[in-house]
Amino acid sequence: MKKQIQFADQKQEFNKRPTKIGRRSLSRSISQSSTDSYSSAASYTDSSDDETSPRDKQQKNSKGNGDFCIKNIKQADFGRREIEIAEQEMPALMALRKRAQGEKPLAGAKVVGCTHITAQTAVLMETLSALGAQCRWAACNIYSTQNEVAAALAEGGFSVFAWKGESEDDFWWCIDRCVNLEGWQPNMILDDGGDLTHWIYKKYPNMFKKIKGIVEESVTGVHRLYQLSKAGKLCVPAMNVNDSVTKQKFDNLYCCRESILDGLKRTTDVMFGGKQVVVCGYGEVGKGCCAALKAMGSIVYVTEIDPICALQACMDGFRLVKLNEVIRQVDIVITCTGNKNVVVRENLDRMKNGCIVCNMGHSNTEIDVASLRTPELTWERVRSQVDHVIWPDGKRIVLLAEGRLLNLSCSTVPTFVLSITATTQALALIELYNAPEGRYKQDVYLLPKKMGKRDTHIHMSTGNVMKTVISNS
């Protein structure tokens, strides 16, 4: 039986703002870089030039609008270039924008979103706006925001509250700023991980009276929605995008197959050939990670509690193990279950010196990082998103992104694959927003398969080889 993921009680209220020094000490990402970089691959917090928290700044865009909170509005031109590059690799989303902007299927929609704020998300947001929606956005991960993209969105008139390297307090403050605006109330939610939905449910439950639906992208957020539904507390219909055929078969598999190697290389410069790796979870994300590492010559072990996925791992040629059987010998540990406490302190204590530990699932609770914040252990920042955690005997492990999502925190992801997911999200929003009363009850639904086929057909029509596939089908 799968472990249930519980809502974490927030120990800090968003309105208890720490001092300037205190906030920096809370920050989970303080870059040691001495130079700014505007590339998506290294959009790290440029604290060397400006230690001031964005919450303490008064910024306005060129039109005098200040309804946003980002790192630096001056980076907008760099962000705009990244968005333009992303548009070239997101054909279905751009086609949807072109075809439907005259109809305005989201006219009157007020969408509040909490996702990774990247160039690909920016293309989605601008598409939703072209289809008639008003958008307010926060980040679902304190490390994954591309500051230059957030600046470009703010310059374009979007209300964005996010920057790379937020503290936990900043994270909840940004979500609250998105939701809590006098004279503006959302009627649609686009979530990635369930934090936004949880915050509204916890702080502003009356808002659900006007909200028409929730679109959730991640396995973690879907688990939380099913928990609400089972308890009879889900107030509106919700669309499970994570388990849609397009998200599972493309984003979760192919995106992770490419980005796992990118994230590990950028952070550790590790050579994969001959390395022993244990991948916890053999869902679509785990399958992608295992395939990539096996192709690079790694010896890959798999842990899995679902019997079907476990059998798949065996038939794909991977050795199925229990974590404690191999934890002393492996060089790399990767979690990708979407669950809680997959790697606990006992496992961390038994790891070999130099073992690399990272997470490819959405939730930052798969690795029990909190158990490592004890007086007997020393934390040493090696580079941005890379920490050595040192035991009293001198043993150290290499912890990446403090247990948060590796690929979006430490590298980039393939834009074309994200186009498929973003188009699915947009179609789900349109479906829920325009659905006649009574079509969807207060439950969790899968996106109709015909919409997924429409999404993939548009993508397939963009390449010569793929056009051949269509003509022969």
N, C-alpha and C positions, 0 to 999 in steps of 0.2 A: 504494500500500500504506500502510495506517495505521501510524503510529509506535507502537511498543510502549511502554507506560508501565512504567518500572522502579521497583522498590522503592527509595526513597531511604534511603541509609545515615544513620542518626541519629548526628549528631556529638556529641550530649550524652547521657549516660546519665541515666536518670530519677533515680538515687539520688545524683547529684552536685549537691546542692542549693546554689545560690548564696546569697550573703548577701542580707539584706533589700534593700539598695540595688542589688546586682547583679541580683536577680530583677526589680526594677522596670525596670532598664535593658534587660533582655531582653524585657520585655513588649511585645507587638505592639499593645497597645491601652491607652493611658493617657489617660483622658478629661480634658479641660480644663473640663468643665462645673462650674459652681459650685453647682448645685442637683441634688438627686436627682430622678429621674423613674422611676415605676414602670410607665409605659405600655409596651406591647410595641413601639411604634414607636421608642422612645428609651430602651431599657433599658441605658444605657451605664454603664460602671464608675464608681461613685460614689466616686472616689478622693479627692475633695476633703474628704470627711468622715472617711474611714478608709483610710489607706495600707497598713494591715497586710494581708499576704497571707492568704487563707483557710487556707493550709496552716499558718500560725502561730497560728490561733485554735482554741480549744476551744469548740465549740458543741453544744448538745443541744436536741432538740425538747421539746414540752410533756410528752411521755411519758418523758423521760430518755434517749432513744436518741441516740447521737452517731455512728452509722455513716454519716457523710456528710461532704462538704466543699463548702461553698457560700459565697457572699459574705456573706449576712446572713439568718439564720433569721427575723428580725423582719419581713421582707417577705412572710411566708407568706400573710397575709390578702389582700394585693393580688394575689398570684399565684392564689389560689383563685378570686377574681372573674374573672380572665382565663380560667381553665380553664372556669368555668361558661359564659362567653360562647362559648368555642370549642365546647362541647358542643352548643349550639344549631345550629351549622353543620356538624356531623359526624353526620348522621342514620344512615348505614349502620353506623358504628362503634358508635354507641349501640344500634342495633337488634341488632347482633351480641352486644353485652354482655348485653342483656336476654334474648335467645333462648337463649344458650349458657351463661349463668352457672350454670344448674342442672345442666347436664351436666358442667361443668368439663373441657373437652377438653384443657386444658393443666395438669391436676393433676399435680404432680411435676416440671413443667418448671422449670428454672433458667436464666432468660434473662439473658445479659449483653449490653447494648446500647451502641452508640456512634453516636448520631445528633445532629441539632440538638435542643437542649433548649428547646422552645417550648411554648406552651399546647396546641398540637395534638398534640405528642409526649406531653404529659402525659395527654391523653385516651386515647391509645393505651396508655400504660403502665398506667393504671388499668383499662383494659379487659382487658389481659393478666392483671393481678392478679385481676380478677373471674372470669376463666376458669380460675384455679387456679395461675398461674405466680408464681414468685418472680423479682424483677427487680433487677438492679444496673446503673447507667447512668453513662456519661460522654459528653462532648460531642465531636462529630466536627469542630467548627470553633471556633477560639478566640474568635471574635467573636459567634457567633449565639445564645449562651445568654441566655435571659431570666432574670435573677437572681431576680426575684420568683416565677417559675414553679418554678425549682429549689428555692426556699425552701418553696413550698407542697407540693412532692413530698416534701421531707425531713420536713416536719411531718406528712405523711401516712404516714410510715414507710418510704419508699423510700430506698434507698442511692444517693444521687446525688453525683457528684464532678465539679463543673463550675461555672464562673463566667465572666462576660463579661470578656474581656481577659486570658486566661491567657497565660503565656509558653510558648514551645515546651517548655521543661522541665516546666512545670506540666501541659501537655497530655498528655505521656507518663506523668507521675506519676499523673494522674487515671485513665487507662486501666489502669495497673498496680494501683491501689487497687481498681478494680472487679473485676479478674480474680483477684488474689492475696489471698484471704481464707482463713485457716485453717478447715478444717471445711466449706467451701463450694466446690463446683466446678460451673461451668456445664455444661449439656448442650445448650444452644441458643445461637446467636449471631445477633443482629440488628445488621447493620453498615450504615454509610453512608460509603463511600469506601475501605473495606478496611483502615483503620489498626488496628482492633481485631483482625481476623483475622491481620494481619501480626504484631502484637505477640505474640499467643498462639503463633503459628507460630515466632517468633524466640526467645521467652523460656520458654514453657511448652508445648513440643510434645507432651508426654505427656498434656495435657488432651484432645487430640483423640480419645483412646481412649474417652472417655465422651460426647463431643459427638455429637449425632445429626444436626445439620445447621446450615447457615449460610443466612441470608436477607440478600441484599445489594440495596441500593436504587439505588446510583448507577452511572453508566457507568464512572467511574474504578475503583470497587471491582470491577465485573464484569470489566473488563480484567485486573485483578490475579488474579481467580479463574481466568480462562481461561489466564493464564500459568502458574499453579500446576498446573492440569489438564494442560496441554500438556507440562509438565516431569515429570508423574507424581508431583507432590508434594501434590496435593489429597487430604486424608485422609478427608473426609466429603462427603456430598452437599451441594450448594449450590443455592439457588433464586435465579434471576436475576429480580428484581422490576423492575429498570429497563426491561427489554425486554418486559415484560408489556403487553398491549394497553391496560390501564387506566392504567398509569404513563405510557406513551408518548403516548397520545392525549389524556390529560387533564392530568396534573400537568405534564409537561415542556412541553406546548404552552400551555395556558390559564393556568397559574400564572405562567409567565414572561412571557406576553403582558401581564399586568396588573402584575406586580411590577417589571419592568424600568423602567417609567416612574416608579413610586413611588420606587425606589432612587435613580435619577438626580436626581429633583426634590428629594428630601429632602437630598441631599448637596451638590448644586451649584446648585440653583435655575435650572437651564438651561432656555431655551426651545427646543423641538424644531423648530418650524417653520423651514424653510430650512437647517437644520444638515445637514452632510454626515457620514454615519455609515458605518463599515465594520463589518460583523458577520462574525466569523470562525467559520464552521460553520453549515450549514443543516440540522441535524437538527431534532428537534421543539422543542428550546429555541431554536435559531436562528430557526426559523419564527415562534415566538411573539414574539420580540424584533423581528424585521423587520416583522411585521404591525402591531405597536403603534406603532413609530416611523414607518412609512409613513403610518399613519392620522393621526398628529400633524403631518404635513407635512415630515418629514425626507427627505432624498435618501439612499437606502440602497444601499450596495454590499455584495456578499457574496463571501467567499472560501470555497471548498469543494474538497476533494480527491476526494470520492466522486462518481462521474459521475452517479448517479441523483439524489442530493440537489442536485447542481449544475444538472441539467436542470430539476428542480423549481423552483429559484430563478429560473431564466430564464423559465419558464412562468408564474411568479407575478409577473413584471414587474420583477425586480431585475437589476441589472447585475452580471455575474460578473466578478471581477477577481483579480489577484494582489495581495497586500498591498503589495508595494513599488511598485506602480503608482499607488496613491492615498495612501500613508502621509504624504506631504508636505502634502496638501490637506485631509484629513478633520478634523472637529472632535471626533469621538468614536470610540473604538476599543473594541469589545466582543468578548470571546472567549467561545465557548460550544461547545467541541469535546470537553472531557474529556481532552484530550491534553496533551503536554508541549512547552514552548518554542515556542508558537505565535507569540508576539510576543517577539522577542529584542532584545538591546541595540542592534544595528544599526538595527532599526525604531524603537526609542525615540529614538535619536540624531537621526533624520530627521523626527520629528514636529514639527508647527508649534507655536508658542508658545501655551499655554493648552489644548492638546489634552487631553481627558478620556479616561482609560484605565481600563477595569474588566473584570471577569470574571464571567460568568454560569454557568460550568461548575463542577463540584464541586471539582476539583483546584486548588490554589493555585500550580501550576507552569506554568500556561498562559502567564502573563506572567513573563518572566525578571526578577523583582524583585531577586534576589540580585545581578545585574549592576549595579544602581543603587546598591548600598551600597559606594561607592568614595569616596576622599578628595576627588576633584575635584567631586563633586556634593553639593549641600546639600539636606537634608530639612527642610521647614518644615511643622509641624502647623497646619492651618488651623482645623479643627473635628474632632470625633470621626469617625474613619474617612476623613478627607480629608487628604491630604498633597500639598504642592507639592514636586516634585523639580526643583531648579534647577541648570542647567548654568552653566559659567563665563562664558559670554557673556550670561547673564541670561535665556535661554530657560527656560521652566518647563512641566512637564506636571502635570496634576491626576490623581493616582493614588488610586483609591477602594479602601478596605478592604485596602490593601496586596496587591492581587491575589487576595484571597479572594472567596468567593461574595457577590456584591453584594446580592441581595435579602434574604437572611436575615441578613447582617451590618449592613445599613444601613436596612432598612425592614421591612415585614411581607409576608406572602404570603396569598393567599385561602384561608381555612379550609376552605371547601366542597370545593375541589379536593384539598387535603391529606387530607380525609376519605377520598377514593377511594384514595389511595396507602396511607394507614394501614390501611384495611380490607384491602387487598391484602396488606400485610405480615402482618397478623394471620392471615389465611387461609393464607398460606404457612407460617407457624410451625406452625399446627395441622396442616397437611398433612404436613410433614416429621416433626413430633413423633409423629404417630399412624400414620405409614406402616408397613405390615408389612415385616419384614426382607426385603431383596431387591428391593423395588419401585424404590428409587433406589440407584444405584451411586455410586462416588466421582467424580462429574462435576458439571457445571453444567447445571441444568434451567430451562426456562421454566415459569411457573405455568400449569397447565391452563386453557385458554381458558374453559371452563365456569364456573370460579371467578370470572374477571373479569366474565363476564356476570351472575353472581349479585350481584356487588358493584355493578355499574352499575344493575341492576334495582332494588335497594333505594334507591339515590340518586334514580333517576327517579321513584319513587313518592312523593317528598316535596313535589312542587310541582304546582300545578293544571295548568299547561301540560304538564308532563312526564307527568302522569296521563293526559292526552288522548293523548299519544304512545303510551303503553302500551295504552290501550283500543283504539286503531286498529291496533295491530300484531298 
